[in-house]
Amino acid sequence: MSDPVTTPGTAAHQKIDTSVPHSARIWNYWLGGKDNYPVDEEAGDAYTAVFPGIVTIARSSRAFLRRNITYLVAEAGVRQFLDIGTGLPTADNTHEVAQRIAPETRIVYVDNDPMVLAHARALLYSTPEGATAYIDSDVLDPDSVLRDAARTLDFDRPVALILSNILGHVADYDQARSIVTRLMDALPSGSYLSVNDGSRGVDPEFDRAQDAYNESGAAPYILRTVDQITAFFDGLELVDPGVVPVTRWRPEAGSDAPALIGEHGGLARKP
C-alpha cells in the first residue's frame, strides 16, 4: 500500500479543540466510530433524544455514497475522485470502494479539520497502482482546492466531484451554488457531480432538531429544500433516478432502509 500524500495548510497547525462539539466527530459517533470526544457524544445524544432518525440519515448517507462510487467506477469508468469535506475516515471510504474495483483509481480528499488531517495521515492508504492524497483546504476556497488537487489528478480526464453533506455548511445558498459551479467548470466533459445533503420540508422533527442544533453555538448546518439541492445539478445530465431520498438512489436488493428520509442526493454527468 502506498502512503497518502498530505498537503498541509493552516489547519494543520491548529490545536484540536475538545471542549466544543464538532460536526465531523458527531457524525463519526452516529456512524458507530470511535474518533470523537465526550463533548461530541453528549451533543450527539442530545440530538438523537430529539430526533433519533439522525442515525439512520447518517448511515443511509454513507451507503448512498458507496453506491455512487460503485456506479462511477464499475459502470461509468471513472478513475479519479475529488472528495471535498471527507470527514473522519470510517469504513468504506471513497478510495477503498473505488480501488477495490479499479486499483489504479486516484483520489484526493479535502478537509480543513486538524483531527481529520491526523487520521488521514494514518489511515488513508492507497493501492500501489493508484494514489491517495489529502489536501488541508476549505470548500470556501475552490481555487486553492483545484490548484492543490492538480498535483494528483489529471484535469484533462474525467473526475468525479464528491460533495457529501458539505454544502449545508455553506450558509449562503448563492455562495454554495457558486462554489459548485466553479469546481465543475474546472472539470472536463465526462466528469460527474455527486451531492447529498440534509433536506428541509421532508420531516418536521428533523427540521426542528437541526434548527435547535444550529442555535446551540455549534457550527451550523443548513438544511435545504429538495428544489435547492436539485439546482446544484443545473446544466448537468442527472443519472436515473435523479435527485431522490438517498435510500431510493439505486438501493441494494433487500434493503430495509426507509423510503422517505430527510436526506436527498443525486449524481449527474457533465456533458
matplotlib code that plots the C-alpha trace (Angstrom):
import matplotlib.pyplot as plt

x = [0.0, 1.3, 1.5, -1.0, 0.3, -0.7, -0.7, -0.7, -2.4, -3.1, -5.5, -2.6, -1.1, -4.3, -4.9, -7.8, -10.5, -12.0, -14.3, -16.7, -18.6, -17.6, -19.8, -17.3, -16.8, -20.5, -21.2, -18.5, -20.2, -23.6, -21.8, -20.6, -17.0, -14.6, -12.9, -14.8, -14.7, -17.2, -18.5, -19.3, -21.1, -23.1, -24.1, -24.9, -27.0, -28.8, -29.7, -30.9, -33.0, -34.9, -34.6, -33.5, -33.7, -30.5, -28.6, -30.5, -29.8, -26.0, -25.8, -28.0, -25.9, -22.8, -24.5, -25.6, -22.0, -20.8, -23.4, -22.5, -18.8, -19.5, -21.6, -19.0, -16.1, -17.9, -20.4, -19.2, -15.5, -14.3, -10.8, -10.4, -12.2, -12.1, -13.9, -14.4, -15.4, -14.4, -14.7, -13.2, -12.2, -14.6, -15.5, -15.8, -14.0, -14.0, -10.6, -11.4, -14.7, -13.1, -9.8, -11.5, -13.0, -10.2, -6.9, -5.4, -8.0, -6.7, -8.4, -7.9, -9.6, -10.1, -10.9, -9.7, -10.1, -6.8, -8.3, -9.3, -5.8, -4.2, -6.4, -5.9, -2.2, -2.6, -5.4, -5.9, -3.5, -3.7, -3.1, 0.3, -1.3, -3.3, -2.9, -4.5, -3.8, -5.1, -5.5, -5.8, -8.1, -11.6, -14.6, -15.0, -11.7, -12.3, -9.4, -7.0, -8.6, -8.3, -4.7, -3.6, -5.7, -4.0, -0.8, -2.5, -5.4, -5.3, -7.9, -7.8, -9.5, -12.9, -13.1, -16.0, -16.5, -18.0, -19.8, -21.3, -23.0, -20.7, -22.7, -25.0, -22.0, -22.0, -24.7, -25.3, -27.1, -25.9, -22.3, -22.8, -24.2, -21.2, -18.7, -20.2, -20.2, -16.5, -15.5, -17.4, -16.2, -12.7, -13.5, -13.7, -16.6, -17.5, -16.9, -19.5, -21.0, -22.3, -24.2, -26.2, -27.4, -30.0, -33.3, -35.8, -39.6, -39.5, -39.5, -40.7, -38.9, -35.7, -36.2, -36.8, -33.9, -31.4, -32.7, -32.1, -28.6, -27.8, -28.9, -26.7, -23.5, -22.0, -21.1, -24.4, -25.5, -28.3, -31.0, -32.1, -35.2, -35.2, -35.5, -32.5, -30.5, -31.6, -30.5, -26.8, -27.0, -28.2, -26.6, -25.6, -27.2, -28.8, -28.3, -31.5, -33.4, -32.4, -32.5, -34.3, -34.1, -30.7, -32.3, -34.1, -31.0, -30.4, -31.0, -29.4, -31.7, -33.3, -32.6, -34.8, -33.9, -37.0, -38.1, -38.7, -35.8, -34.7, -31.5, -31.6, -28.9, -28.1, -25.4, -25.0, -22.6, -21.1, -21.9]
y = [0.0, 3.5, 6.3, 9.1, 12.5, 15.3, 19.0, 20.9, 24.2, 26.5, 24.0, 21.5, 23.9, 24.4, 22.7, 20.3, 21.8, 19.1, 21.5, 22.2, 19.6, 19.2, 18.1, 15.6, 14.0, 13.9, 12.3, 9.8, 8.9, 8.4, 6.1, 4.0, 5.3, 5.9, 9.0, 11.5, 13.0, 13.1, 16.5, 15.1, 12.1, 14.4, 16.6, 13.6, 12.0, 15.3, 15.4, 11.8, 12.4, 14.9, 13.1, 9.5, 9.3, 11.2, 7.9, 6.4, 9.5, 9.3, 5.7, 6.0, 8.9, 6.7, 3.9, 6.3, 7.4, 3.8, 3.1, 6.3, 5.4, 1.8, 3.1, 5.7, 3.2, 0.0, 1.5, 5.0, 4.1, 7.0, 6.6, 10.0, 11.4, 14.7, 14.3, 17.6, 17.6, 14.0, 14.0, 11.4, 8.1, 5.2, 2.0, 2.2, 5.4, 6.7, 5.2, 1.8, 1.4, 2.7, 0.9, -2.5, -2.3, -0.5, -0.4, 2.3, 4.9, 8.2, 10.0, 13.5, 14.1, 17.7, 18.8, 21.5, 19.9, 19.1, 15.9, 14.7, 15.6, 13.4, 10.4, 10.9, 10.6, 7.4, 5.6, 6.8, 4.4, 3.8, 0.7, 0.7, 1.1, 4.2, 7.3, 8.8, 12.4, 14.7, 18.5, 20.6, 23.2, 24.7, 24.3, 28.1, 28.4, 26.3, 27.8, 26.6, 23.2, 22.9, 24.1, 21.5, 18.7, 19.1, 17.7, 14.3, 14.4, 15.0, 17.6, 16.7, 13.4, 12.9, 13.5, 12.7, 15.5, 14.3, 16.9, 14.7, 16.6, 19.6, 22.2, 22.6, 24.1, 27.0, 29.2, 31.4, 29.4, 31.6, 31.1, 27.3, 27.4, 29.5, 27.0, 24.1, 25.9, 27.0, 23.4, 21.8, 24.5, 23.3, 19.6, 18.3, 16.8, 13.3, 14.4, 13.8, 15.6, 13.7, 15.7, 14.7, 16.9, 17.2, 18.2, 20.6, 20.1, 16.3, 15.5, 18.3, 16.6, 16.7, 20.4, 21.2, 19.2, 20.8, 24.3, 23.7, 22.4, 25.5, 27.7, 25.8, 27.6, 24.7, 25.3, 25.4, 23.1, 24.4, 22.1, 22.9, 22.2, 19.4, 22.0, 23.8, 20.5, 19.7, 23.1, 22.2, 20.0, 22.7, 22.2, 18.6, 15.3, 13.6, 9.8, 7.9, 8.1, 11.8, 13.7, 11.5, 10.5, 8.8, 5.5, 5.5, 6.0, 2.6, 0.7, -2.7, -5.7, -6.5, -3.0, -2.2, 1.5, 3.8, 5.1, 8.6, 10.3, 13.9, 13.5, 13.9, 13.3, 12.6, 12.1, 13.9, 13.9, 17.0, 16.9]
z = [0.0, -0.8, 1.7, 1.3, 0.2, 2.5, 1.6, 4.8, 5.3, 8.2, 9.9, 10.3, 12.9, 14.9, 18.2, 18.3, 20.4, 22.5, 24.5, 21.7, 19.7, 16.1, 13.3, 11.8, 15.2, 15.9, 12.5, 13.3, 16.5, 14.8, 12.3, 15.2, 15.1, 18.0, 16.8, 19.0, 22.4, 25.3, 24.2, 20.8, 22.3, 24.6, 21.6, 19.5, 22.3, 22.8, 19.1, 19.0, 22.0, 20.0, 16.6, 16.7, 13.0, 12.5, 13.0, 10.0, 8.0, 8.7, 7.8, 4.8, 3.6, 3.8, 1.9, -0.8, -1.3, -1.5, -4.2, -6.1, -6.1, -7.2, -10.1, -11.1, -11.2, -12.4, -14.9, -15.8, -15.9, -13.7, -12.3, -10.5, -7.5, -5.7, -2.3, -0.5, 3.1, 3.5, 7.3, 9.6, 8.0, 8.7, 6.8, 3.0, 2.4, -1.2, -2.1, -0.5, -2.5, -5.7, -5.5, -4.7, -8.2, -10.0, -8.1, -10.4, -9.2, -7.9, -5.0, -3.5, -0.1, 1.1, 4.6, 7.0, 10.4, 12.2, 13.7, 10.2, 9.0, 11.6, 10.9, 7.1, 7.5, 9.5, 7.6, 4.0, 2.3, -1.5, -3.6, -5.2, -8.6, -7.6, -5.5, -2.4, -1.4, 1.3, 0.9, 4.0, 2.5, 2.6, 0.3, 0.6, -1.4, -4.5, -6.4, -3.8, -3.8, -7.5, -7.5, -4.9, -6.4, -9.8, -8.2, -8.1, -10.5, -14.3, -15.1, -18.8, -17.9, -16.2, -12.4, -10.0, -7.6, -4.3, -2.1, 0.6, 3.5, 3.0, 1.2, 4.2, 6.0, 3.4, 5.0, 1.9, -0.8, -3.7, -2.5, -2.3, -5.9, -7.0, -5.4, -7.2, -10.5, -10.1, -9.3, -12.1, -14.6, -14.0, -14.8, -18.3, -20.2, -18.9, -15.2, -12.6, -9.6, -6.6, -4.0, -0.9, 1.9, 4.6, 3.1, 4.7, 4.4, 4.5, 8.2, 10.6, 13.5, 11.6, 10.8, 14.4, 15.7, 13.2, 13.9, 17.6, 17.0, 14.8, 17.7, 20.2, 19.3, 17.3, 13.7, 11.9, 9.1, 6.8, 5.6, 2.1, 0.1, -2.4, -5.2, -3.8, -3.7, -7.3, -8.5, -7.7, -10.8, -13.2, -16.6, -15.9, -17.0, -14.0, -13.7, -13.1, -10.7, -10.4, -7.0, -4.5, -0.9, -0.6, 0.4, -3.0, -5.1, -6.7, -3.5, -2.9, -3.1, 0.3, 1.8, 4.7, 4.9, 5.0, 1.6, 2.8, 4.6, 5.2, 3.1, -0.7, -3.2, -6.8, -9.4, -12.7, -15.7, -17.3, -21.0]

ax = plt.figure().add_subplot(projection="3d")
ax.plot(x, y, z, "-o")
ax.set_aspect("equal")
plt.show()
